[in-house]
Amino acid sequence: MSVYTTVTPEALVAWLSRYSLGALIDLKGIAAGVTNTNYFVTTEQGRYVLTLFEVLQLDELPYYLDLMKHLAEHGVAVAAPIADQEGQLASLLCDKPACLVACLAGRDLTTPNASHCAQVATTMAKMHVSGQTFTGHMSNPRGLDWWQQTAERVYPFMPADEVALLQRELALQQQQSFADLPRGVVHADLFRDNVLFDGDHISGFIDFYYACDDAWLYDLAIAVNDWCSLPDGDIDAERARAMLAAYQTVRPLQAAEVAAWPLMLRAAAIRFWTSRLLDFHCPQAGELTFAKDPGHFQRILQQHCHRQDFWLN
């Protein structure tokens, strides 16, 4: 989340007239994240998160917003979108598609423990199960083809040894097929800053704008790579075991998923190494922007390449 499009209080007041939320009290930009413009909005009725979409178009938003609404209605802890007086979940603001979602209690965590990781995994598994009745469909726009295209853009900025590593890992992934693994709705970006905790208890998932249909194991690998990672790129075994065990109390992994797990962890690391390389070397212009360190996921990938223990026993 960042600020690329400036919203004035005057523009927001006019837009909020579509809603029944009372008068605007406060508007504050959110600097974290990398893709969309985000603000905290406080009105007489409460506090919300306003998102203006810098890439997605208005006609592309129903999948994401309807999914969030579906999950909330099925008891999954997520930030639910707010409908305007005509029942619409999104409309144009400052010539950009925009929506409001409920602002959940709590904050994100920078140093999660095993209990936090277990709660995230349990909620994720419930999301996967509940998503089976969602009728929308979205192919993963940031799958292997996107990784390869992005790599070609950033290779000129990278040292030769890093180029060789990324080329080798992409070639390995191209030889794999995860198409037969159990699949459905995935969040695809469930990092620590996309989950809020109220004290020691999870209050919900946010930022579903990379959600899509893919292997559920991919979603789990993305989460383990972030929630359980150490500064040197290694994985904290206690947190990883807690996450995997908790997930399987809701949805046990199949034998094919267990077999695919080592390479899926590497796939999830490639996804975010390439995207962070792109954000770092080819950044969007913005009023407040935040580019994350691409080297972190390079280190995670390198650790996975030599790993022996994958925390499933």
HULIN-V613845 format. One record per pair of residues at least 4 apart in sequence whose ideal C-beta (glycine too) atoms are under 8 Angstrom apart, sorted by the first residue. I is the first residue (numbers start at 1). J is the second residue. If there is no record, write none. Layout:
i={I,I}
j={J,J}
This chain:
i={1,1,1,1,1,1,1,1,1,1,1,2,2,2,2,2,2,2,2,2,2,2,2,2,2,3,3,3,3,3,3,3,3,3,3,4,4,4,4,4,4,4,4,4,5,5,5,5,5,6,6,7,7,7,7,7,7,7,7,7,8,9,9,9,10,11,11,11,12,12,12,12,12,12,13,13,13,15,15,15,16,16,16,16,18,18,18,18,18,19,19,19,19,20,20,21,21,21,21,21,21,21,22,22,22,23,23,24,24,24,25,25,25,26,26,26,27,27,27,27,27,28,28,29,29,29,29,30,30,30,30,30,31,31,31,32,32,33,33,33,33,34,34,34,34,34,34,35,35,35,36,36,36,36,36,36,37,37,37,37,37,37,38,38,38,38,39,39,40,40,40,40,40,41,41,41,41,41,42,42,42,43,43,46,46,47,48,48,48,48,48,49,49,49,49,49,49,50,50,50,50,51,51,51,51,51,52,52,52,52,52,53,53,53,53,53,53,54,54,56,56,56,56,56,57,57,58,58,58,58,60,61,61,61,61,61,62,62,62,62,63,63,63,63,63,64,64,64,64,65,65,65,65,65,66,66,66,66,67,67,67,67,67,67,67,68,68,68,68,68,68,68,69,69,69,69,70,70,70,70,70,71,71,71,71,71,71,72,72,72,74,74,75,75,76,76,76,76,76,77,77,77,77,77,77,78,78,78,78,78,79,79,79,79,79,79,79,80,80,81,81,81,81,81,81,82,82,82,82,82,83,83,83,84,84,84,89,90,90,90,91,91,92,92,92,93,94,101,104,104,104,104,104,105,105,105,106,106,106,106,106,107,107,108,108,108,108,108,108,109,109,109,109,110,112,112,112,112,112,112,113,113,114,114,114,114,114,115,115,115,116,116,116,116,116,117,117,117,117,117,117,117,117,118,118,118,118,118,119,119,119,119,119,120,120,120,120,120,120,120,121,121,121,121,121,121,121,121,122,122,122,122,122,123,123,123,123,124,124,124,124,124,124,124,125,125,125,125,125,125,125,126,126,127,127,127,127,128,128,128,128,128,128,128,129,129,130,131,131,132,132,134,137,138,138,138,139,139,139,140,140,140,140,140,141,141,142,142,142,142,142,142,143,143,144,144,144,144,144,145,146,146,147,147,147,147,147,147,148,148,148,149,150,150,150,150,150,151,151,151,151,151,151,153,153,153,154,154,154,154,154,154,155,155,157,157,158,158,158,158,159,160,161,162,162,163,164,165,165,165,165,166,166,166,166,167,168,169,169,169,169,169,170,170,171,172,172,172,173,173,173,173,176,176,176,178,178,178,178,178,178,180,181,181,181,181,181,181,181,182,182,182,182,182,183,183,183,183,184,184,185,185,185,186,186,186,186,186,186,186,186,187,187,187,187,187,187,187,188,188,188,188,188,188,188,189,189,189,189,189,189,190,190,190,190,190,190,190,191,191,191,191,191,192,192,194,194,194,195,195,195,195,196,196,196,196,197,197,197,198,198,214,214,215,215,215,215,216,216,216,217,217,217,217,217,217,218,218,218,218,219,220,220,220,220,220,221,221,221,221,221,221,222,222,222,222,223,223,224,224,224,224,224,224,224,225,225,225,225,225,225,225,225,227,227,228,228,228,228,228,229,229,229,229,229,229,230,230,230,232,232,233,233,233,233,233,233,233,234,235,235,235,235,235,235,236,237,237,237,238,239,240,240,241,241,242,243,244,244,244,244,245,246,247,247,248,248,253,253,253,253,254,255,256,257,258,260,261,261,261,262,262,262,262,263,264,265,265,265,265,266,266,266,266,267,268,269,269,269,269,269,270,270,270,271,272,272,273,273,273,273,273,273,274,275,276,276,276,276,276,276,276,277,277,278,279,279,279,279,279,280,280,280,280,283,283,284,285,292,294,295,296,297,298,299,300,301,302,303}
j={30,31,32,33,34,35,36,37,38,51,207,30,31,32,33,34,35,36,37,38,284,286,288,289,290,29,30,31,37,38,39,286,287,288,289,36,37,52,54,284,285,286,287,289,37,52,54,94,96,94,287,11,12,27,37,39,50,52,93,94,12,13,24,27,14,15,93,94,16,24,27,41,50,93,17,23,24,91,93,98,21,24,41,43,84,85,86,88,91,82,84,85,100,45,85,43,44,45,46,48,82,100,43,44,45,43,44,41,42,43,42,43,44,40,41,42,39,40,41,42,50,39,40,38,39,287,288,38,39,40,49,288,288,289,290,193,290,38,193,207,290,279,284,289,290,291,292,54,55,209,51,52,53,54,55,209,51,52,53,54,96,286,49,50,51,52,49,50,47,48,49,50,103,47,48,49,50,100,46,47,48,47,48,102,103,103,82,100,101,102,103,79,100,101,102,103,206,93,98,99,100,98,99,100,101,209,93,94,96,97,98,57,61,96,97,98,209,96,284,60,61,64,97,209,61,97,90,91,92,97,64,65,89,90,97,99,66,89,90,136,67,136,137,138,211,68,208,209,211,69,81,89,90,99,70,89,134,136,71,131,134,136,185,208,211,72,78,79,80,81,101,208,73,80,81,89,74,130,131,133,134,76,78,127,130,131,134,76,78,80,130,133,126,130,123,126,127,130,205,104,123,202,203,204,205,127,204,205,206,208,101,102,103,104,204,205,206,101,102,89,90,99,100,101,102,89,99,100,101,102,87,88,89,88,89,91,99,97,98,99,97,98,96,97,98,98,98,206,196,198,203,204,206,196,198,203,196,197,198,199,203,196,197,192,193,194,195,196,197,116,192,195,197,192,116,117,120,192,227,239,117,239,118,238,239,241,242,119,200,242,120,197,200,202,227,121,227,228,239,240,242,243,246,122,242,243,245,246,123,197,201,202,246,124,190,195,202,223,227,243,125,220,223,242,243,244,246,247,126,246,247,249,250,127,202,204,205,128,187,190,219,220,223,247,129,246,247,248,249,250,251,130,250,131,185,187,205,132,184,185,186,216,219,251,250,251,134,184,185,184,185,185,213,211,212,213,143,212,213,186,188,212,213,214,146,212,146,147,188,210,271,275,147,214,148,170,173,174,267,149,150,274,151,170,173,270,271,274,152,170,174,153,154,274,275,277,278,155,166,167,170,274,277,278,281,282,158,274,277,278,281,282,163,166,277,281,162,163,166,277,163,164,165,166,298,167,168,169,298,301,302,170,270,273,274,171,172,173,266,270,301,305,174,270,175,176,263,266,263,266,267,270,260,263,267,215,217,218,260,264,267,256,215,216,217,254,256,257,260,215,216,217,254,257,213,214,215,216,213,216,211,212,213,211,212,213,214,215,216,218,219,194,205,208,210,211,219,222,210,211,212,214,218,219,222,194,207,209,210,211,222,194,195,205,219,222,223,226,195,222,223,226,227,226,227,205,206,207,202,204,205,206,202,203,204,206,201,202,203,202,203,218,219,219,257,260,264,220,251,257,221,253,257,260,261,264,222,264,267,268,223,224,243,244,247,264,225,261,264,265,267,268,226,268,271,272,227,243,228,235,240,243,244,265,268,229,235,265,268,269,272,297,300,239,243,235,236,239,240,243,233,234,235,236,296,300,234,235,236,299,303,296,298,299,300,301,302,303,303,239,240,300,303,307,311,240,241,309,311,242,243,244,311,245,311,246,247,248,253,311,312,249,250,251,253,252,253,257,258,261,312,258,259,260,261,312,264,265,310,312,266,304,307,310,267,268,269,304,307,310,270,301,304,305,271,272,273,297,300,301,304,274,297,301,275,276,297,277,294,297,298,300,301,278,279,280,291,292,293,294,296,297,281,294,282,283,284,291,292,294,291,292,293,294,289,291,289,289,296,298,299,300,301,302,303,304,305,306,307}
